Amino acid sequence: METEIFSSREKAPAIYLFSTGKTGKTLVSSIKARTSIPFSLITVSGLAWNDDLSPWKAGPLFAGSEAFGGNAEHFLSSFLQRIPEIEKSIDVTDRIAAGYSLAGLFSLYAAYRTVLFSAVASVSGSMWFPGFREFVMNSRISQNIRSAYFSLGDKERHTGIDALRSVEEDTMAIEKHLEKEGIKTVFELNRGNHFRAPVERTAKAAAWILQSL
């Protein structure tokens, strides 16, 4: 696990972005172009993507692809142990869990498994993951969660991979469920497929969450 900290000079919300690479500097600039609300950004990378971010084991999406190891609980525990060290250099009001794709799924999962976060930003989140919609419907999210952002590309449900075609239906159902639980939510469709403009979409999500707190 690797972390990179982009610290606000004042007491502010901290966005924890679970990601594959070091896009933090670009993302900070993109968020600041959308809101004047101060924030700190902590990127968390160096992950075993399919294993560390999946809540339970699941088979591969198609022949030749990797299965999902279901190690999210272990990874979350390791991450939580790092929080005191990470926050030595920043003054935090609220913590936001954020991620793209499977990291967006993990961010919401974390909101059910810890009270650390106040908000979730799931950008093109993998809500198609087997059994996850049922998990949300039958579990209690942290009482500290005040807002949750969801988005997808408008072409994502048209994928050729059968397992992913329910992603829009599943995401909308989860968003509406959380709204009924009294959480401030939004679901947005962006133009394009799963891979279009991830930094811009993540910045858009972060700005909404910062303004919602």
C-alpha positions as CSV (number, residue, x, y, z in Angstrom):
1,M,0.0,0.0,0.0
2,E,1.4,3.4,-1.0
3,T,0.0,6.8,-0.1
4,E,0.6,10.3,-1.3
5,I,-0.7,13.3,0.6
6,F,-1.8,16.6,-0.9
7,S,-2.5,18.6,2.2
8,S,-4.8,21.6,2.7
9,R,-3.2,24.5,4.6
10,E,-6.3,24.6,6.9
11,K,-8.6,22.2,8.7
12,A,-10.6,20.5,6.0
13,P,-12.3,17.3,4.7
14,A,-9.9,14.6,3.6
15,I,-10.6,12.7,0.4
16,Y,-9.2,9.2,0.5
17,L,-8.9,8.0,-3.1
18,F,-8.3,4.3,-3.7
19,S,-6.6,4.2,-7.1
20,T,-4.2,2.4,-9.5
21,G,-1.7,5.2,-10.0
22,K,-0.4,8.6,-9.1
23,T,-3.0,11.0,-10.5
24,G,-3.2,13.0,-7.4
25,K,-1.7,16.3,-8.6
26,T,-3.9,16.4,-11.7
27,L,-6.9,15.5,-9.7
28,V,-6.3,18.2,-7.1
29,S,-6.2,20.8,-9.9
30,S,-9.4,19.5,-11.4
31,I,-11.2,19.6,-8.1
32,K,-10.1,23.1,-7.4
33,A,-11.4,24.2,-10.8
34,R,-14.9,23.0,-9.6
35,T,-15.1,24.2,-6.0
36,S,-13.4,26.7,-3.7
37,I,-14.0,24.5,-0.6
38,P,-10.7,23.5,0.9
39,F,-9.7,19.8,1.1
40,S,-6.8,17.4,1.5
41,L,-6.4,14.5,-0.9
42,I,-4.7,11.2,0.0
43,T,-4.2,8.7,-2.8
44,V,-4.0,5.1,-1.8
45,S,-2.4,2.9,-4.4
46,G,-0.1,-0.1,-4.8
47,L,-3.1,-2.4,-4.5
48,A,-3.8,-6.0,-5.6
49,W,-6.8,-4.6,-7.5
50,N,-9.1,-7.6,-7.9
51,D,-8.2,-9.1,-4.5
52,D,-7.8,-6.1,-2.1
53,L,-11.0,-4.3,-3.3
54,S,-13.4,-7.2,-3.7
55,P,-15.6,-7.9,-0.6
56,W,-15.8,-11.6,-1.3
57,K,-14.6,-14.1,-3.8
58,A,-16.1,-14.2,-7.3
59,G,-15.2,-15.8,-10.5
60,P,-13.6,-14.1,-13.5
61,L,-15.8,-12.0,-15.8
62,F,-14.8,-13.8,-18.9
63,A,-12.4,-16.6,-20.0
64,G,-8.8,-15.5,-19.4
65,S,-9.6,-12.7,-17.0
66,E,-8.6,-12.8,-13.3
67,A,-10.9,-13.9,-10.5
68,F,-11.7,-11.8,-7.5
69,G,-9.9,-12.8,-4.2
70,G,-12.3,-11.2,-1.7
71,N,-9.7,-9.6,0.5
72,A,-11.3,-6.3,1.1
73,E,-11.9,-6.8,4.8
74,H,-8.2,-7.5,5.3
75,F,-7.1,-4.6,3.2
76,L,-9.5,-2.3,5.0
77,S,-8.1,-3.4,8.3
78,S,-4.5,-2.7,7.1
79,F,-5.6,0.7,5.8
80,L,-7.3,1.7,9.0
81,Q,-4.1,1.0,10.9
82,R,-2.3,3.5,8.7
83,I,-4.7,6.4,9.4
84,P,-2.9,7.9,12.5
85,E,0.4,8.0,10.5
86,I,-1.3,9.5,7.5
87,E,-3.1,12.2,9.4
88,K,-0.1,13.4,11.4
89,S,0.4,16.1,8.8
90,I,-3.2,17.1,8.1
91,D,-6.0,18.5,10.1
92,V,-9.2,16.7,9.2
93,T,-12.9,17.5,9.6
94,D,-14.6,14.7,7.6
95,R,-13.2,11.8,5.7
96,I,-14.5,10.8,2.2
97,A,-14.0,7.4,0.7
98,A,-13.6,7.7,-3.1
99,G,-12.8,5.4,-6.0
100,Y,-13.3,4.6,-9.6
101,S,-14.5,1.2,-10.9
102,L,-13.9,-1.6,-8.3
103,A,-12.5,1.1,-6.0
104,G,-15.9,2.8,-6.1
105,L,-17.4,-0.5,-4.9
106,F,-14.9,-0.8,-2.2
107,S,-15.5,2.8,-1.0
108,L,-19.2,2.0,-0.5
109,Y,-18.3,-1.4,1.1
110,A,-16.0,0.5,3.6
111,A,-18.9,2.7,4.6
112,Y,-20.6,-0.5,5.9
113,R,-17.6,-1.9,7.7
114,T,-16.2,1.2,9.5
115,V,-17.4,4.4,11.0
116,L,-14.4,6.3,9.7
117,F,-16.1,8.0,6.8
118,S,-18.7,10.8,6.5
119,A,-19.3,10.4,2.7
120,V,-18.7,8.1,-0.3
121,A,-17.9,8.9,-3.9
122,S,-18.4,5.9,-6.2
123,V,-17.4,6.8,-9.8
124,S,-18.3,4.2,-12.4
125,G,-18.5,1.9,-9.4
126,S,-18.7,-1.9,-9.9
127,M,-22.2,-2.2,-8.4
128,W,-22.7,-5.2,-10.7
129,F,-20.4,-7.3,-8.4
130,P,-22.2,-10.6,-7.6
131,G,-24.3,-10.3,-4.4
132,F,-23.3,-6.6,-3.7
133,R,-26.8,-5.1,-4.3
134,E,-28.3,-7.7,-1.9
135,F,-25.6,-6.9,0.6
136,V,-26.5,-3.2,0.6
137,M,-30.2,-3.9,0.8
138,N,-29.7,-6.2,3.8
139,S,-27.0,-4.4,5.8
140,R,-26.8,-1.2,7.8
141,I,-24.5,1.5,6.6
142,S,-22.5,3.6,9.1
143,Q,-24.6,6.2,10.9
144,N,-21.8,8.7,10.1
145,I,-22.5,8.6,6.4
146,R,-24.2,11.8,5.4
147,S,-23.9,11.8,1.6
148,A,-23.1,9.5,-1.3
149,Y,-22.3,10.2,-4.9
150,F,-22.8,7.7,-7.7
151,S,-22.1,8.0,-11.5
152,L,-21.7,5.9,-14.6
153,G,-20.9,6.4,-18.2
154,D,-24.1,6.3,-20.3
155,K,-22.6,3.5,-22.4
156,E,-21.5,1.2,-19.6
157,R,-24.6,-1.0,-19.5
158,H,-24.2,-1.7,-23.2
159,T,-21.0,-3.7,-22.6
160,G,-20.4,-7.0,-24.3
161,I,-19.7,-8.7,-20.9
162,D,-22.8,-10.2,-19.6
163,A,-22.0,-9.8,-15.9
164,L,-21.7,-6.0,-16.3
165,R,-24.9,-5.2,-18.0
166,S,-26.9,-4.8,-14.8
167,V,-24.5,-2.0,-13.6
168,E,-26.9,0.9,-14.2
169,E,-29.9,-0.8,-12.7
170,D,-27.9,-1.9,-9.7
171,T,-26.4,1.5,-9.1
172,M,-29.7,3.3,-9.4
173,A,-31.3,0.8,-7.0
174,I,-28.5,1.3,-4.4
175,E,-28.6,5.1,-4.7
176,K,-32.4,5.1,-4.1
177,H,-32.1,2.7,-1.2
178,L,-29.6,5.0,0.5
179,E,-31.7,8.0,-0.2
180,K,-34.6,6.3,1.6
181,E,-32.3,5.8,4.6
182,G,-32.0,9.6,4.9
183,I,-28.6,10.0,3.2
184,K,-28.2,12.8,0.7
185,T,-27.5,11.1,-2.6
186,V,-27.1,11.7,-6.3
187,F,-26.8,9.5,-9.4
188,E,-25.3,11.1,-12.6
189,L,-24.8,9.7,-16.1
190,N,-21.7,10.9,-17.9
191,R,-21.1,10.6,-21.6
192,G,-19.1,7.6,-22.8
193,N,-18.0,4.2,-21.7
194,H,-16.4,3.0,-18.5
195,F,-12.9,4.3,-19.4
196,R,-13.7,7.9,-20.5
197,A,-12.3,10.8,-18.6
198,P,-11.8,9.1,-15.2
199,V,-9.9,12.1,-13.6
200,E,-12.6,14.6,-14.7
201,R,-15.4,12.3,-13.5
202,T,-13.7,11.8,-10.1
203,A,-13.2,15.5,-9.7
204,K,-16.8,16.1,-10.4
205,A,-17.7,13.6,-7.7
206,A,-15.4,15.1,-5.2
207,A,-16.7,18.6,-5.8
208,W,-20.3,17.4,-5.2
209,I,-19.4,15.6,-2.0
210,L,-17.4,18.6,-0.6
211,Q,-20.4,20.8,-1.3
212,S,-22.8,18.3,0.3
213,L,-21.1,18.1,3.7
